[in-house]
Amino acid sequence: MRKNLLKIYVSGLVIAPLVLFLLPADFFDSGESMCLSVKLFDMHCYGCGMTRAIQHLIHFDFQEAYVYNKLSFIVVFVLLIVWFQEIRRIWRLLKQEGN
């Protein structure tokens, strides 16, 4: 049972970036901000525009990503490291479960 759940989890980890890549780069560009800082205080925070910026980075639109959030270049790098580490961790768990 646990092995099947781990397989589903790692499948989600692999499929999610592919789905984001298949969506158009401007998929998240329209719409109202959901940031509490913007909603409550009408001020942008350091995370504002991050989803849009990451989506543009996935599509190699670096200039548009920079416009949405300058920190996205650092965040996408950290996300990639965490993503690879998590896949490696789950892969090791699956190998242990197989024994």
C-alpha positions in Angstrom: 0.0 0.0 0.0 2.7 2.5 1.0 4.7 1.6 -2.1 1.7 2.5 -4.3 1.2 5.8 -2.6 4.9 6.6 -3.1 4.6 5.8 -6.8 1.6 8.1 -7.1 3.5 10.9 -5.2 6.5 10.7 -7.4 4.3 10.6 -10.5 2.7 13.8 -9.4 6.2 15.3 -8.8 7.1 14.5 -12.4 3.8 15.4 -14.1 3.2 18.7 -12.4 6.1 20.5 -14.1 5.2 19.0 -17.4 1.6 20.3 -17.1 3.0 23.8 -16.3 5.2 23.6 -19.3 2.3 22.6 -21.5 0.2 25.5 -20.4 0.9 28.8 -22.2 3.4 31.2 -20.7 0.7 33.8 -20.0 -1.8 31.4 -18.5 -1.6 33.0 -15.0 -1.1 36.6 -16.3 -4.7 37.7 -16.0 -6.8 37.8 -12.9 -7.0 39.4 -9.6 -4.1 39.1 -7.1 -4.7 36.6 -4.2 -2.0 38.1 -2.0 -3.1 39.1 1.4 -0.7 42.0 1.5 -2.3 43.4 -1.6 -5.9 42.6 -0.5 -5.5 44.0 3.1 -2.9 46.8 2.8 -2.7 47.5 -1.0 1.1 46.8 -0.8 3.1 44.3 -2.9 5.2 41.8 -1.0 8.4 40.0 -2.1 6.3 37.0 -3.3 3.9 39.0 -5.4 4.0 37.9 -9.1 6.1 34.8 -8.2 3.7 32.3 -9.8 3.5 34.4 -13.0 7.3 34.8 -13.0 8.0 31.1 -12.5 5.6 30.3 -15.3 7.5 32.6 -17.7 10.8 31.2 -16.5 9.6 27.7 -17.3 9.0 28.9 -20.9 12.4 30.7 -21.1 10.8 34.2 -21.2 13.4 35.7 -18.9 12.5 39.3 -19.5 8.8 38.9 -18.6 9.8 36.9 -15.5 12.1 39.7 -14.4 9.2 42.2 -14.8 6.9 40.1 -12.6 9.4 39.3 -9.8 13.1 39.8 -9.8 13.6 37.2 -7.1 12.1 34.4 -9.3 15.5 33.6 -10.7 16.7 32.6 -7.3 13.5 30.9 -6.3 13.3 28.7 -9.4 16.9 27.6 -8.8 16.0 26.6 -5.2 12.8 24.9 -6.3 14.7 22.8 -8.8 17.2 21.7 -6.1 14.4 20.8 -3.7 12.4 19.0 -6.5 15.4 16.8 -7.4 16.2 16.1 -3.8 12.6 15.0 -3.2 12.5 12.8 -6.2 15.8 11.2 -5.1 14.4 10.7 -1.6 11.3 9.0 -2.8 13.3 6.9 -5.3 15.4 5.6 -2.4 12.3 4.8 -0.4 10.9 2.9 -3.3 14.1 0.9 -3.6 13.9 0.0 0.1 10.3 -1.0 -0.2 11.2 -3.3 -3.1 13.7 -5.3 -1.0 
